[in-house]
């Protein structure tokens, strides 16, 4: 009864949270509109935005490589370039309504690569779990400057529970309960489970969150220089805002939620106009970086045929045909017999001499008297020559017979 009531109310709660975040953001924009319009974009500003774009793009590329570690921790063997390309290609789909289509594309890609449905789903859903744990770690480092004491303790409690839940002794039994084996062990598909504590993917996702936070700090610095002591609270506020944008459903890519939470946390640390322009600028930078990442994969596919995975038909070009020995299921093709070369008459005649002695006289005569070639008759023009001896050799005998020489 309770679960059905929550399921009915959940869509309304989602739109309520999104509407509240947008209302707060629009109210803040209206309040600080004049200060926001006074910000001037100089060459240094554009240079800082370009640097932020590069760092954010690097963060997404790095996250694709960390996803390889997550998938391999479950025993699914894929290649790094494959996971990176799939991640970049599908990441832009998170801005579609529902905020789940990038997960769907990765699940289908892992299934095409040979993973089971449950293994592919687990490998995809573990990624946001590791991201959430990494964001909580970064948020806890600077939470004392931006959060009150009660919220800090709650944040630390959630972090400890999440890190403990990732241990194989707790995580693998949970997987077994979700996907119980319905077939005998000899016929059941392989069960993907954590082999050891996933420290490597966790540290990798922490690097992803730090790179994203540095991109956000570069956008703020491009608008107005920051002091070094302000960097840690900015990174912590970014981690909290990014995490809430991740876990609150209904906001594609965390749009509205991230901006509202970042403004609420940083308006006591920085000028409101700088924070507002910073969250708007970073949203543009982040979306552009994700579009560039997806575009690079799309451009690289037809140009060089990048072999990025064992079975990714959406990104692999057809492999060239290779010569392999035929199997029982493959038809065998026999070549046509070679055409015999033309036989020399003399060679054939010598063969007959060896096989039939009666043909020796006839064959000897045929070989001794080769056929004579008659020269074509000569053609003369004008009156007959008075000197028959100059005539063609073929007619010399007839000329002597018709004109005897004088005594």
C-alpha positions as CSV (number, residue, x, y, z in Angstrom):
1,X,0.0,0.0,0.0
2,X,2.8,2.4,1.0
3,X,4.8,1.6,-2.2
4,X,1.9,2.2,-4.5
5,X,1.1,5.5,-2.8
6,X,4.7,6.6,-3.2
7,X,4.6,5.5,-6.9
8,X,1.5,7.7,-7.5
9,X,3.0,10.7,-5.8
10,X,6.5,10.4,-7.2
11,X,5.9,12.1,-10.5
12,X,4.3,15.1,-8.8
13,X,7.2,15.3,-6.3
14,X,9.7,15.3,-9.2
15,X,8.0,18.2,-11.0
16,X,7.6,20.0,-7.6
17,X,11.3,19.8,-6.9
18,X,12.2,21.0,-10.4
19,X,9.7,23.8,-10.3
20,X,11.0,25.0,-6.9
21,X,14.6,25.0,-8.2
22,X,13.6,27.0,-11.3
23,X,11.6,29.5,-9.3
24,X,14.5,30.1,-6.9
25,X,16.9,30.5,-9.9
26,X,14.6,32.9,-11.7
27,X,13.9,35.0,-8.6
28,X,17.7,35.3,-8.0
29,X,18.2,36.4,-11.6
30,X,15.5,39.0,-11.3
31,X,17.0,40.4,-8.1
32,X,20.6,40.7,-9.5
33,X,19.8,41.4,-13.1
34,X,21.6,44.8,-13.1
35,X,24.8,43.5,-11.7
36,X,24.7,40.5,-14.1
37,X,24.4,42.8,-17.1
38,X,27.4,44.9,-15.9
39,X,29.8,42.0,-16.4
40,X,32.1,42.5,-19.4
41,X,33.5,39.7,-21.4
42,X,37.2,40.5,-22.2
43,X,39.9,38.5,-24.0
44,X,41.0,37.1,-20.6
45,X,37.4,36.0,-20.0
46,X,37.2,34.1,-23.3
47,X,40.6,32.5,-22.6
48,X,39.3,31.3,-19.2
49,X,36.2,29.9,-20.8
50,X,38.2,28.0,-23.4
51,X,40.4,26.5,-20.6
52,X,37.3,25.5,-18.7
53,X,35.9,23.8,-21.9
54,X,39.1,21.8,-22.3
55,X,39.2,20.7,-18.6
56,X,35.5,19.7,-18.7
57,X,36.1,17.7,-21.9
58,X,39.1,16.0,-20.3
59,X,36.8,15.1,-17.4
60,X,34.3,13.4,-19.6
61,X,37.0,11.5,-21.5
62,X,38.5,10.4,-18.1
63,X,35.1,9.3,-16.9
64,X,34.8,7.0,-19.9
65,X,38.0,5.3,-19.0
66,X,37.0,5.0,-15.3
67,X,33.8,3.2,-16.6
68,X,36.1,0.6,-18.0
69,X,37.4,-0.1,-14.5
70,X,33.9,-0.4,-13.1
71,X,32.8,-2.9,-15.8
72,X,36.0,-4.9,-15.4
73,X,35.5,-5.1,-11.6
74,X,32.4,-7.2,-12.4
75,X,34.3,-9.6,-14.6
76,X,33.1,-8.1,-18.0
77,X,36.1,-7.9,-20.3
78,X,36.0,-4.9,-22.7
79,X,38.6,-2.5,-24.0
80,X,39.3,1.0,-22.9
81,X,38.7,2.8,-26.2
82,X,35.4,1.0,-26.5
83,X,34.1,2.1,-23.1
84,X,35.4,5.7,-23.7
85,X,33.7,5.9,-27.1
86,X,30.4,4.5,-25.8
87,X,30.4,6.8,-22.8
88,X,31.1,9.9,-24.9
89,X,28.6,8.9,-27.5
90,X,25.7,8.3,-25.1
91,X,26.4,11.0,-22.5
92,X,24.7,13.7,-24.5
93,X,21.4,11.7,-24.3
94,X,21.0,12.6,-20.6
95,X,19.4,15.9,-21.7
96,X,16.5,14.0,-23.2
97,X,13.3,13.9,-21.1
98,X,13.5,11.1,-18.4
99,X,17.3,11.5,-17.8
100,X,17.8,7.7,-18.4
101,X,18.5,7.4,-22.1
102,X,22.3,7.6,-21.7
103,X,22.1,4.6,-19.3
104,X,19.9,2.7,-21.7
105,X,22.4,3.2,-24.6
106,X,25.3,1.9,-22.4
107,X,23.3,-1.2,-21.3
108,X,22.5,-2.0,-24.9
109,X,26.2,-1.6,-25.9
110,X,27.3,-3.9,-23.1
111,X,24.8,-6.5,-24.1
112,X,26.1,-6.3,-27.7
113,X,29.6,-6.8,-26.3
114,X,28.5,-10.2,-24.8
115,X,27.5,-9.3,-21.2
116,X,24.3,-10.6,-19.7
117,X,21.3,-8.3,-19.2
118,X,21.8,-8.3,-15.5
119,X,25.6,-7.8,-15.8
120,X,25.2,-4.9,-18.3
121,X,22.6,-3.2,-16.1
122,X,24.8,-3.6,-13.0
123,X,27.8,-2.2,-14.8
124,X,25.9,0.8,-15.9
125,X,24.1,1.6,-12.6
126,X,27.3,1.2,-10.6
127,X,28.8,4.2,-12.3
128,X,26.4,6.9,-10.7
129,X,26.9,5.1,-7.4
130,X,30.7,5.6,-7.6
131,X,30.2,9.1,-8.8
132,X,27.9,9.9,-5.8
133,X,30.4,8.4,-3.4
134,X,33.2,10.5,-4.9
135,X,31.0,13.7,-4.8
136,X,30.3,13.0,-1.1
137,X,34.1,12.7,-0.4
138,X,34.8,16.0,-2.1
139,X,31.9,17.7,-0.4
140,X,33.0,16.4,3.0
141,X,36.4,18.0,2.6
142,X,35.1,21.5,2.4
143,X,31.7,21.2,4.0
144,X,32.8,23.0,7.2
145,X,32.8,26.3,5.2
146,X,29.5,26.0,3.5
147,X,27.2,23.7,5.6
148,X,26.0,23.9,9.1
149,X,27.0,21.2,11.6
150,X,23.8,19.1,11.4
151,X,24.1,18.8,7.6
152,X,27.8,18.0,7.8
153,X,27.1,15.0,10.1
154,X,24.3,13.8,7.9
155,X,26.6,14.0,4.8
156,X,29.3,12.1,6.6
157,X,26.8,9.4,7.7
158,X,25.6,8.9,4.1
159,X,29.2,8.7,2.9
160,X,30.2,6.0,5.4
161,X,27.1,4.0,4.6
162,X,27.7,4.2,0.9
163,X,31.4,3.3,1.2
164,X,30.6,0.3,3.4
165,X,27.9,-0.9,1.0
166,X,30.4,-1.1,-1.8
167,X,32.3,-3.8,0.0
168,X,32.0,-7.2,-1.8
169,X,30.8,-8.9,1.4
170,X,27.7,-6.6,1.4
171,X,27.4,-5.8,-2.2
172,X,27.6,-9.3,-3.7
173,X,24.8,-10.8,-1.5
174,X,22.6,-7.9,-2.5
175,X,23.3,-8.7,-6.2
176,X,22.4,-12.4,-5.5
177,X,19.1,-11.4,-3.9
178,X,18.2,-9.1,-6.8
179,X,19.1,-11.7,-9.5
180,X,18.6,-15.2,-7.9
181,X,19.8,-18.2,-10.1
182,X,16.7,-19.9,-11.6
183,X,18.8,-22.5,-13.5
184,X,21.2,-25.2,-12.5
185,X,24.8,-23.9,-12.0
186,X,26.0,-25.7,-15.1
187,X,23.4,-24.0,-17.3
188,X,23.0,-20.6,-15.5
189,X,24.7,-17.5,-17.1
190,X,27.7,-16.1,-15.4
191,X,26.9,-14.0,-12.4
192,X,28.8,-10.7,-12.3
193,X,30.0,-9.8,-8.9
194,X,32.7,-7.6,-7.3
195,X,36.0,-9.5,-7.0
196,X,37.5,-7.1,-4.5
197,X,36.8,-3.7,-3.0
198,X,36.5,-1.2,-5.9
199,X,39.0,1.3,-4.7
200,X,40.4,2.0,-8.2
201,X,37.1,3.0,-9.7
202,X,36.3,5.1,-6.6
203,X,39.5,7.0,-6.9
204,X,38.9,7.4,-10.6
205,X,35.5,8.9,-10.1
206,X,37.0,11.2,-7.5
207,X,39.3,12.5,-10.1
208,X,36.3,13.0,-12.5
209,X,34.5,15.2,-9.9
210,X,37.6,17.2,-9.2
211,X,38.1,17.9,-12.9
212,X,34.5,19.0,-13.2
213,X,34.9,21.2,-10.2
214,X,38.0,22.8,-11.6
215,X,36.2,23.5,-14.8
216,X,33.5,25.3,-12.8
217,X,36.2,27.2,-10.8
218,X,37.8,28.3,-14.1
219,X,34.5,29.7,-15.3
220,X,34.2,31.7,-12.1
221,X,37.8,32.9,-12.4
222,X,37.2,34.0,-16.0
223,X,34.5,36.4,-14.7
224,X,36.4,37.6,-11.6
225,X,39.7,36.4,-10.1
226,X,39.5,34.1,-7.1
227,X,41.8,33.6,-4.2
228,X,43.4,30.2,-3.5
229,X,41.6,29.8,-0.1
230,X,38.2,30.0,-2.0
231,X,39.0,27.0,-4.2
232,X,38.1,24.2,-1.6
233,X,34.7,25.6,-0.7
234,X,33.9,26.2,-4.4
235,X,34.8,22.5,-5.2
236,X,32.8,21.3,-2.2
237,X,29.8,23.4,-3.2
238,X,30.1,22.2,-6.8
239,X,30.1,18.5,-5.6
240,X,27.0,19.0,-3.5
241,X,25.1,20.8,-6.3
242,X,26.2,18.3,-8.9
243,X,25.2,15.4,-6.6
244,X,21.7,16.8,-6.0
245,X,21.3,17.3,-9.8
246,X,22.2,13.7,-10.2
247,X,19.9,12.1,-7.7
248,X,16.8,14.3,-8.1
249,X,14.8,12.7,-10.8
250,X,13.0,14.6,-13.6
251,X,15.7,17.2,-14.3
252,X,17.5,16.2,-17.6
253,X,21.2,16.6,-16.8
254,X,20.4,18.3,-13.5
255,X,19.3,21.5,-15.3
256,X,17.9,23.9,-12.8
257,X,18.7,21.8,-9.7
258,X,22.5,22.2,-10.1
259,X,22.2,26.0,-10.7
260,X,19.9,26.6,-7.8
261,X,21.9,24.7,-5.3
262,X,25.2,26.2,-6.4
263,X,23.8,29.7,-6.1
264,X,22.3,29.0,-2.6
265,X,25.7,27.6,-1.3
266,X,28.0,30.1,-2.9
267,X,26.2,33.4,-2.6
268,X,27.7,33.9,0.9
269,X,31.2,33.2,-0.5
270,X,31.1,35.2,-3.8
271,X,29.2,38.1,-5.3
272,X,25.7,37.0,-6.5
273,X,26.3,38.3,-10.0
274,X,29.5,36.2,-10.3
275,X,27.8,33.1,-9.1
276,X,24.8,33.5,-11.4
277,X,26.9,34.2,-14.5
278,X,29.2,31.4,-13.5
279,X,26.5,28.7,-13.2
280,X,25.0,29.8,-16.5
281,X,28.3,29.9,-18.2
282,X,29.3,26.5,-16.9
283,X,26.1,25.0,-18.1
284,X,26.9,26.2,-21.6
285,X,30.5,25.0,-21.3
286,X,29.5,21.6,-19.9
287,X,26.9,21.0,-22.6
288,X,29.3,22.1,-25.4
289,X,32.0,19.8,-24.0
290,X,29.6,16.8,-24.1
291,X,28.5,17.7,-27.6
292,X,32.2,17.9,-28.7
293,X,32.9,14.5,-27.2
294,X,30.0,12.9,-29.0
295,X,31.0,14.7,-32.2
296,X,34.6,13.5,-32.1
297,X,33.4,9.9,-31.8
298,X,31.0,10.4,-34.7
299,X,33.7,11.9,-36.9
300,X,36.3,9.3,-36.0
301,X,34.0,6.4,-36.9
302,X,33.7,6.9,-40.7
303,X,37.2,8.3,-41.2
304,X,39.5,5.7,-39.6
305,X,37.2,2.9,-38.6
306,X,38.3,2.9,-35.0
307,X,38.0,-0.7,-33.6
308,X,36.9,0.2,-30.2
309,X,35.2,-2.9,-28.9
310,X,34.6,-6.6,-29.3
311,X,31.1,-6.2,-30.6
312,X,29.8,-2.6,-31.0
313,X,28.0,-2.6,-34.3
314,X,27.0,1.1,-33.9
315,X,30.7,2.1,-33.9
316,X,32.6,-0.6,-35.8
317,X,33.1,-0.6,-39.5
318,X,32.8,-4.0,-41.3
319,X,35.9,-6.0,-40.9
320,X,37.7,-7.0,-44.1
321,X,37.2,-10.6,-45.2
322,X,39.8,-13.0,-44.1
323,X,40.8,-16.4,-45.5
324,X,40.1,-19.2,-43.1
325,X,39.8,-23.0,-43.6
326,X,36.2,-24.2,-44.3
327,X,34.3,-25.8,-41.5
328,X,31.5,-28.4,-41.6
329,X,28.9,-25.6,-41.6
330,X,30.5,-23.7,-44.5
331,X,30.2,-24.8,-48.1
332,X,33.4,-25.7,-49.9
333,X,34.1,-24.4,-53.4
334,X,36.3,-26.4,-55.8
335,X,38.2,-24.7,-58.5
336,X,37.5,-25.6,-62.2
337,X,40.1,-27.9,-63.8
338,X,42.7,-26.1,-65.8
339,X,42.3,-25.8,-69.5
340,X,44.9,-28.0,-71.4
341,X,47.3,-26.0,-73.6
342,X,47.2,-26.6,-77.4
343,X,49.0,-29.7,-78.5
344,X,51.9,-29.4,-80.9
345,X,51.3,-31.6,-84.0
346,X,54.9,-32.9,-84.1
347,X,54.7,-33.9,-80.4
348,X,51.4,-35.7,-81.0
349,X,52.9,-37.4,-84.0
350,X,55.9,-38.6,-82.0
351,X,53.6,-40.1,-79.4
352,X,51.7,-42.0,-82.1
353,X,55.1,-43.4,-83.4
354,X,55.8,-44.8,-80.0
355,X,52.4,-46.4,-79.6
356,X,51.7,-47.7,-83.2
357,X,54.7,-48.9,-85.2
358,X,52.5,-49.3,-88.4
359,X,52.4,-45.5,-88.8
360,X,56.1,-45.2,-89.1
361,X,56.4,-44.9,-92.9
362,X,53.5,-42.5,-93.1
363,X,54.8,-40.4,-90.3
364,X,58.3,-40.4,-91.7
365,X,57.0,-39.2,-95.0
366,X,54.9,-36.5,-93.3
367,X,57.9,-35.3,-91.3
368,X,60.4,-35.5,-94.2
369,X,58.2,-33.6,-96.6
370,X,56.8,-30.6,-94.9
371,X,54.1,-28.8,-96.7
372,X,55.2,-26.3,-99.4
373,X,54.1,-22.8,-99.2
374,X,53.3,-21.4,-102.7
375,X,54.3,-17.8,-103.2
376,X,51.6,-15.5,-104.5
377,X,51.7,-14.7,-108.2
378,X,53.6,-11.6,-109.1
379,X,51.7,-8.7,-110.4
380,X,53.3,-6.6,-113.2
381,X,52.2,-3.3,-114.7
382,X,52.8,-2.1,-118.2
383,X,53.9,-4.0,-121.3
384,X,55.7,-7.4,-121.0
385,X,59.4,-7.0,-120.3
386,X,61.7,-7.9,-123.2
387,X,64.1,-9.5,-120.8
388,X,62.4,-12.6,-119.4
389,X,65.4,-13.4,-117.2
390,X,64.5,-10.5,-114.9
391,X,61.0,-12.0,-114.2
392,X,60.1,-13.5,-110.9
393,X,61.8,-16.7,-110.0
394,X,58.5,-18.6,-109.8
395,X,57.9,-17.9,-113.6
396,X,61.5,-18.4,-114.8
397,X,60.9,-22.1,-116.0
398,X,57.9,-21.2,-118.0
399,X,59.7,-18.3,-119.6
400,X,62.6,-20.4,-120.8
401,X,60.2,-23.0,-122.2
402,X,58.2,-20.5,-124.2
403,X,61.3,-18.5,-125.4
404,X,64.2,-20.8,-126.1
405,X,67.6,-19.1,-126.2
406,X,69.2,-18.3,-129.6
407,X,72.2,-20.5,-130.7
